Amino acid sequence: MSAHVGTFALMLGVTSSLLGIVVMARGITTGEARYLRLSQRFTGAILIAGVVAMGAMQYALHAHDYTIKYVANNVANGTPGLFTVTAAWSALEGSILLWILILGGFMAGTAIAFRKRVGDPLVAWATIVQYIVALFFFGLTVTVANPFALNSKFVIDGTGPNPLLQNHPLIAFHPPFLYAGYVGMTIPFSFAIAALVTGRFGEGWLADTRKASMIAWGFLTIGIVLGAWWSYEVLGWGGYWGWDPVENASLLPWLTATAFIHSVMVQERRAMLRVWNLSLIIATFSLTILGTFLTRSGVITSVHAFSESKIGPALLSFFGLIVVSGLGLIAWRGDRLRTPGRIDSVVSRESAFLMNNLLFAGFALVIFTGTVFPLLVESLQNKQLSVGSPYFATMTSPIGLGLLFLMAVAPVLPWRATSGEVLRDRLFVPLWAGAIAFVSAVVFSSAGFAGVCAYGLAAFALAGIVRNFVMAVRARISTQHENPVRALLNTVRGNPRRWGGLIVHVGVVLIAVAITASQGSAIKQELRLSRGQSGVVAGQRITYVGSSRSVTAQKSTLRSRFAIHDGDDNLGVYTPEISSYRNANNGIGTPSVHSGLLRDVYLQLAAAPDERDRVTVQVAVNPMILWLWLGGLVMAFGTCVCLTPKRSVVSALPVRVREDATV
């Protein structure tokens, strides 16, 4: 029953996408509004198709309907309820199902937002592009990635999910957020293509898609941070980012999308960088498809990647179509894309944003090369080549430092040009803060040159952000006689996009400091302890308390208990585990982590206790990891602030202060 309902829903999605394209094309060519209005309604049918298909899959998973091959391969009778839910996107076919569900939501939301502009050719062409994307992914589900394909075998119990995908609740949040970021980029991409087709590639399409771009970017940001957290909590290697090809696949569109969000401000303010912005958003969507190809085609070996399937050629062909179409349209409109605006001074905000674009593009190129080059070598020469963390760390560190510097300087630079006096006034406090942090890092930190520079630039950027807030709030207090809290709230309400962006920058600074500290000062050591025996790692006393074993329908688990003391402070008892799943040949380790503001103590069992109850535990003391997750939370909060509507706030600020507090 579930298979029939799900298949019907997928066919409804295919049919609705096709009809949407045909009817909208008819409306564009004839100019008849009734066709345009009718076509918009098919977005609702696509959303309904996605909801029904996902609902049918969830019902089949919870009912253990093993007549469906996907269910038999991804759940078992003993799979806990949460991981039964997450099994819907834990494998290839289900992940495409999640994609079309989210795409239906974005398309329906866009149709509602532009319901009064159904006769606008820009909106009409953007809707056609969205229908084409929907048709492609629905087409995958009814051909090479059918989640409701029937099982040829009689099965009384399923295989169960991948063990790594059923031992932490973050699997319920990381993929949906990441997919929402991927899929959300369809909306600005569709409007960019529509702008090129209609010749309306000025600033209008940017305003139309500003919120959609920010929402998608926010989801992608949260998804990446949650993925790093999942890796840290699940994989047991003591780290949060290993430059895994799938991790890189999610970072690539984030880099180009971040460059786009910054570059948009230049086009809106100075009517510049039109080709850049169109190229960036096309590249961003293209990279989401490439990332999907890398993770779903089986061309790479990764804990995240799914097994090889026939979906690879289809995704690669779609990626090629997007790139060729986008570049072809830009080339076609090349003469009309030229803008009258120009950079008046090297020391200006638009100049800083242009350099910011170049650094982000360079960052993406470095990661793209390190990720894709081994695949090209293997396909062309049949040789396996590995590009590891040293390459990425060496190549990206100077770019990261440059981005930190620009993040500190760009917000205080005025548009067009500036004077030395203004720069001295605005950079005096941030420069002193950066210098003090730099010297302190040299004296007290064991970080290398890049790490010391990162600390100094982080302090520089943070001091500049704080100064912006202080100056704006002080001005409101003096002119509007408001209390500090009300002045701060009114300042943000008056320009949420600006102040939300600065809050996002605070989150970036926190993440930069956390990465620098954790990579430069982490200590790892292996201890072999008998019951009651203690060992000391970086001042943390680890005492082995004992072990126990439990058995459930899902797994058999060995837990070892360790008491952690920091001097005289008892930090509690922590229990790393080794679990044996019936669909895994080897035991799966699950670390146990004590998180603190200054450091994490990370425990991972290296082996089960021997006959004398001696256990081997790997201990990692990682500084400031918690600030990485807090930085992600601050970035999410800043994104929400950016998305809040602007409110008119009475203001009578002097001209000099107004210039100082304006982006």
N, C-alpha and C positions, 0 to 999 in steps of 0.2 A: 504493500500500500504506500509506504513512504517513498519507495523508488518511483512509483507512478506519479505521485504528487510532485516530487522533486523534478522529475524529467519534464512534466507538464510546465512547471514554473520556468525551467531553463528555456524551453521552447517558446514560452510567452516572452521571455527576455529577448531572444533572437528575433522573433516576429516584431516586437515593439520597436526594437532598434532599427530594423529594416524599414518598417513603415514610417518611423520618425524621419529617417533620411529621405525617403521618397516624397513624403508629404511636405517636409520643409523645403526640399529642392523645388517642388511644384510651386510653393508659395513664393519663393525667391524669384523664380523665373516669370511668374505671372503677376506678382505683386498683390495677389488677393490675400487679404488679412485673415479670411476664414481658414485657409490652409495653414497659415503661420500659427494661429491660435490652436488649431487641432493638433498640429505637430508637437506643440509644447506639452500637451496632455500625455503623450507617450512616455514622458519622463516618470510620471506617476506609475504607469504600468511597469516600467523597468524597476522602480523601487519595490513595488508589490512582488514582482517576480523574484527579486533578491531576498526579500523577507520570507516569502513562502518557501523558497529553496533552502535557505538556512534553517527555517523552522522544521522542514521535513528532515533535514540531516540531523538536527538536534534530537528530534523524536526517535529517529532510527538508532542513534547512538545510545540514548537512554533506554530504549526498548531492547537493545542488543539484537537488532535485526541483522543477523549474520548472512542473510540472503544478499545483502549489499556488500560487495567486495571491500569498499572503503571502511565500512564498519568492522568487518572481520579483521582487517589489517591494523586497525588503530585503537580499538578498545577491547577489553576483556571483561569477563563477569566480575572480576575483583577490582577493576579500575575505580578509584574514588570519584565521587560526583563531580568535583571541580575539574579533574583531568578528563572526565568524560565530555564535559562542555568544551574544554580547550582542544580536544581531539579534532574538533571540527575544522581547525586551521593548523593542525600539527603535521600535516602531510600535504603533498602536492595538490591533489584535486580540491581538498578542503580550503587550502589557502587561496586558490582562484575563486572559490565560492565566497570567501570573505571579501575578496577584492571587489566582486561585482555588487555585493551588498552595500559596501561603503560607497562605491561609485554611484549606485542608485540614490543614496542619500544626498550626495553632493549635487547630483544633477537635479533632483527634485527641489533642493534648497535654492539652487541657482534659478530654476524656472519660476519659483515663487518670488524671488528677489527682483526678477526682471519681467514680471507678469504684465506690467503696464507698458513694456517696450517690445511687444511681440512683433511689431512692424519694423523694428530697427534692423537693418541688414547686418550690423555688427553682431547683435545678439543671435540673429538667425544663423549666420555662418558658424558662430561659436557653438550653437546647439547641434549643428550637423557634425562638427568635429567630435563633440561629446558622444553623439550617437555612434559614430564610427568606432571610437574607443570601446564603447559598451558592446557593440556587435562583435568586435574582435575577442573580448574576454568571454562573452556568452558563447561565442563560437568554439572557444577552447573547451568549455565545459560539456558541449554536446558532441565533441569529436575526440581529441587526443587526451583530454583530462576530465572525463565524465565521472563525477563523484557518486553517481547513482548506478554505475555499472553493476550488473548482477554477478553474484558469485557462482562459479560452476561447481563448487564443492559444497557438500553438506557440512556445516560447522556448528558445533555445540558450544564452543568457547573461542573468543577471538585472541589475536596475538598480543594486543595491548599496545599502548603508545611507546615510542622511543623512551627508554628509561630516563634519559636526561630531560625529557619533556614532561615528566610526571613526578618531579620531586621538589618543585618550588612554585608557589602561587604566582610569581611574576610572569609565568607563561600565559596567564590570563590577561595580562595588560600590555606586555611588551609588543607582541605581534599586532594586536589591533591598533595601537597608537602608531606603530611604524607604518602599517598599511594605510592608515588614515592620512599620514604625511605623504606617502607615495601617491595615493589615489587623488588626494586633494590638489596636487599639482596639475591634474587634468584641466581644471577650470581656468587658471591663468594661461595655460598653454593654448587652450581652445580659443581664448580671446586674442591671444597674440597671433595665431594663424588667421583668425577672422579679420584682425586689423590689417594684416598683409594682403589678404584677398580683396578687401573692400577699399584699401588705400587709406584707411583712417588709422595711421600708425603714429598719431600724435600722442597727447597725454590722456585722451579720453579712456582708452582701454585700460590704462594703469589705474585710474580712479575706479573703474568698474570692477576691477579684480583685486583691489588693495586688501580688502578683508579676507577674501578667499586665499590669497597668497600668505597672509599672516597666519591664518588658521592652519593651513597645510604645513607651513614652516614650524609652527608651534607643536603640532602633533609629531612631526618628524624629529624635532629636538627632544621632546619627551621620550619618544620611542628609542632614540639612540642612547639616552642616559639610562633608561630602564634596561636596555640590552646590556650595557656595561655593568649595571648592578646585578643582573641575572648571571652574567659570566662570572662575576666576583663571588656570588653566593652559591653557584652550582658547580662550576667546572673544577674547582679545587686546586688551581695552580697559583693562587694568591694574588692574581692580577685582575684587571677589569678591561684591558684592551690589549690584544695580541697581534693587531694588524692582520687578523684573519680576513681572507678575501670577501667574506660575506659582511663583516663589519665595515670593510672599506666600501662595499657596494652601497651601504646605507649612508656613509659619510660623504660620498661623492656628490649626490644631488643636494645634500645639506649645504655643502660649500658653495655650489653655484647658486642655490636659492638665497643664501645669505648675501652673496655678492649682488644678486638682483634686488633684494630688499633695500640695500644701501644705495645702489645705483639709481633706483627709481626716484629717490629724492632729488638727485641732480636733474633728471629729466623734467620732473614736475616744477622745479624752481627755475631752471635755466634752459629748458628745452634742448638738452644735450644728451648724448649717449643713447640715441634711439636704437642704433644697430646693436650696441652692447646689450641693452635690455631685452630686445627681441631674441638675440642669440643666447643670452643667459637662460631665459625661461624655456626656450626650445631645448637647450642642453640639459636643463634640470629634468624635464619630463623624459627626454631620451635616456638619461642616466637612471631614472626609476625603472624603465623597461629593461635596460642593461642589467641593473641590479637584480631584477626578477629573473632574467635569463641566467645569471651567474648562480643564483640560489636554487633554481628549479630545473636546470637542464642536466645537472650531473657532471658538468665540465670541471668542477673543482671538488676537492675533498674537504669537507668542513663539518663540524658538529651541527651547523645550521642548515646545510644543504640537503636537498632531498635526492632520492635516487634518480639515475638517468632515465629519461623518458623521451617520448616523441615531441614534447612541448618545446624543446630547445630550438629547433629550426623555425618554428612558428614565431617564437619570441624574437629571435635574431632577425628574421625577415621584417617583423613589425618595427623593430628598432631601426633597421636600415631605411624603411619607408619614412619614418618620422624625420630622420636626419636628412635624407635627400630632399624631402618635401620642404622642410624648414629652410634649409640652405638655398634651395631653388627659389623659394618665394622671396627670401632676402635679396638674392642676386637679381631677381626680376624687378624688385622695387628699389634697387640700389640708388639710382639717381634721386629719387624722391625722399629717400631716408636721410639725406644730408640736412643738417640743421644749421641755423644761423648763429647759434650760441658757440662761444669759444672760451677757453680758459684764459682769463685776464692776467692771472699771477700764479706762479708756482706755489706761493704761500697763500692758499685759499682753500675753502672747504671743498669745492668741486675738484680741485687738484688732488686733495687728500683722498676723496672718494674714488677717483680714477686709479690712484696708486693702490687703494684698498682692493679694487676690482682685479688689478693685475696680480696682486699677491694671492687672492683667493683662487684665481684661475691657475696660477702657478702651483698652489697647494693641490688643487684637484688634478692637475696634469701629473704631478709627482706620484700621487696615489694611484691614478689610473694606469700609469706606466708600470709601476711595481706590481699591480694586480693583474693586468692583462698581458703584459709581456711574456711571463712564463707560459701562459696558455698558447700564445702565438708560436713560441719556440717549440712547444710540445706538438702542436698541430702541423707545423711546417717541417720540423726536423726529427720528430719522434724522440725528443730528448726532454727529460724532466729537469726543470730549473726551478730552484727555490729562491724567493726574495723574502728575506726575513726582516725582523724588527730593526736591526742596525741600519739598513738602507733607509727605512721610513723615518727613524729617529734622526739620522744624520741630515737627511734632505729637508725634513719639515721643521726642524728646530729653528733655523734662521727665519723661515717664513712666519712661523708662529710669533717670534719676537717682533718682527716687523708689523704684524697685525696688532699686537699689544700696543706698540708705540703709536700707530695710527688711531687706535681706539681712544688713546689718551689725548691726542692732539686734535683730531678732526672736530670734536664737538665744540672746541673753543675757537676754532678758526671762523672768521666771517666769510660770507660769500664774496666773490669777485677778487678782493684784495684786502690787505691789512697793513698796519704800520707796526714798527718795532715797539712803540710804546704800548699799544694794545696787547701785543703778544707778551711783553714783560709783565704787564698787569695780570693777565689771565693765567700765565704759566708759572708765576713766581712760586706760589704755594705748592702746586703739584710737583714741580721740579725739585724743590727742597725735600718733599716727602719721598720722592723716588730716590734721591741721593742718600738720604738717611737709611732707607731700606736696603739700598745697594751696599753701603758700607757695613751695615749690621749683618747682612748675609755673608759678606767676605769674612767678617770676624767670627761669627757664631755658627755659620752653616758649613756643611761639608760638601755642598753642591759645587759643581764645576762652573766654568765661566758662563755657559748658557743658563744654568740654573740661577746664578747670582743675577744675571741680567733680567731674567724673568721676574724675580722678586722685586727688583727695582722698578721695572716697567709696570708691574701689577700695582705697586704702591702709587706710582705716577698716575696711572689711569684712575684708580679708586679715589685719590685725592682730587683729581679734576672733576669727577662726577659729584663728589660731596660738595665741592665748591660751587658747582652749578646750582645744586639744590639750595644751599645756604644763601647764595646771593639772591635767588628768586624769592625765597621765603622772606628774607630780611626786607626786600623791597616791598612786598605786600604788607608786611607788618607796619612799615613806616608810612605807607601811603593809604592803606585801607584800615589801619588800626585793628587788625585781626589778631587773635591769639595764634601762637606758633602752629598748633595742630590744624586749625581752620585755614591758616595761610598755606600750609603744605597741601592740604586737600584741594583748595581752590587753584593752586598752582598746577597741580596734576590735571585737574578737571579742565583747565583752560587749554591744555595741549597734551592730551593723553598719549598721543603718538610719540611725541618727543620724550616725555618723561618716562613712559613705559619702555622706550628704547634704551634709555640710560639705566633703568633697572635691569634690563636684560644684560647690559654691559657689566653691571655688578656681578651678576651670576657668572659671566664669562671669566671675570677676574678671579672669583672664588675657585672655579674649575681649574684655571691656569695655575694658581698657587697649589691646589691639591695635587695636580699632576706633577708639578715640579718637585714638591716635597716627597711624594710617594715614590717617584722614580729615582730620586737622588739619595734618599736616606733609608730606604727599606732594608730590613735585615731578615735573612732567612737562615734557619738552622734546623737540623734533624735531631730529635732526642729519642733515645731508647730507654724506657723507664719500666721498672717493676712497680707493682702495686705499692702505693705509699711513697714512692721515690719522687724527687723533684729535680728539675733542671731550670736553669736561668737563661733567658734569651732577652738581650737588650733591657735588662732590669726587670723583666717580667718573670716571676717564679711560677713554673708550670708543674703541678703535682698530679700524678696519675692516681685516680680514686678507685677505678674498677670498670668492668665491662658487663654488659648484659645483651641478651639476644631476644628479639621478638619476631613473630611470624604472623603475617596477614595474608589475605587472599591475593594481595598485590605483590608482596615482596617479603623476603626474609632480611632482617636488619640487625647488624651488630653495632652497638653503641658503646663507645668508651667515654668515661667521664673524667674531666680534668678541671681541677680548681686553679684559678688564676689569681695571683696576688701581685699588686704593684706596691712594693714596699710593705707597709702595714695595712694597706687597703685591700680588702677582699672584693674582687671583681665578680665573683660568682663561679658557678660550675657550668662548663660548656661540654657539649657532647657531639663531636664529629662522628660520622657514621660510614659504614660500608654496607650497601644493600645489594642483594642478589635478586634480580628479576628473571622470570622464567624465559623471557625473550632476549636475554643478554648472556653471553658466554662468560664475561668477567664481571666482578663486583664493581659497583658504581659508588664512588666516594662522594659524600656530602660534607663540606666543611662546616665548622661552627665558628662564629665570629663574635668577638666582643668589640663593639664599636664605641669609641670615645671621641671627644672633641679634638684631642691631640694625636691619638693613634688608635689603630685597630690591632687586636691580637687575633691572628688567623690560624686556626688549628685544622689540620687535615691528617687523617689516618693514612700512614704509608703501608701498613700491613696489619692484619688481624693479630690479636695476642697469641703468643705461642703457648706451648704446654706448661710453661712456668709463669704464665700470665705476665709476660713482658711485652710491651707494646711499643711500636715505633710511630712517632708522631712528627709531622712536619709543622714547624712553627714559623710564621711570618709576622713581623711587627712592622706594620705599614703606617707611616705618619699621615695624618690629616685626610684619610679617605672619606670620612663623613662629610667634609667640605665639598667633595665632588657631588654628592647627592644633594646637599643643600644648595649648591650652585645651580644644579638643574631645576630645583624647586623655585629658586629666585627667577631663573629664566622663564619658567612657565608663568609665574605671577606677572612678570613684566610684559609677556605676550598678551595676557588677559587685559592688562591696563591699556596696552596699545589698541585693543579692540573695543574698548568702551567708547561710547559716543562723546564727542566734544561738547562741552557746556560753555555757554557764554558767561564769563565772569567779569564783573565790573573792575576796571583797572585804570589807574592813573599814574603809571610808572614813568619816571624821568626817562628821557631818550637814551642816556648813556647806559642805564641799568637794563633797559629793554633790549638793547643790542647785546649786552653781556649775557642775557638769559635766553637768547633766541637761537634755535638751530638753523 
